[in-house]
């Protein structure tokens, strides 16, 4: 199934900086709860991510990532996810985060 260009343009993929990382023991699969700063226009959003195989809390804090910010919020247990962090899924199900090569302004759109 092909994606129309107009559909792709509706997906808001933005750069953000992870400002807080917490364990998420209630998750079915090992995950972290992330707090991400998307800059002045979008602000702070929270999400969970199953990225514990490759990343520690210390490595994630301060790291820039790419996320979709215009999906509907999703309830995950007692936690409300407000965006979707993007990554490539490896053969063993481990996620490799998508990120800019250089530090850039939070909130910049990917397109």
Phi, psi and omega in degrees: 000125180275147177264131177284146181304320180297328177292316179300319181297338180282341181281119180266096176261120184234156173273135176218163178249129177288121182252345178206140179228129178231152173296155179229072186296338180282347181294146178295319176248151181307130184206164172246153167264127183246140169248125189235134177264116178257017177090185189296324186284312182270320180085211185265134176229155178242151176203170171243154181212135178272073186235023186284342180291322185253342189233142172258165178300322182294321180290326183285325184295123181090356182277140174273144180222175174244135180216154172271127185250359182245025167280157173295153176299151182228127178281124177237096187064233178270003186253138178256116178273131186247359178199174181233113177287137183261143178198163175269138182262120179285175183300329181264014178083004178280146185256132175251115186295143171275135184206153175291152178289331183234154177295125179228176182292133175298141178096352178294140184274141174269134181189000000 
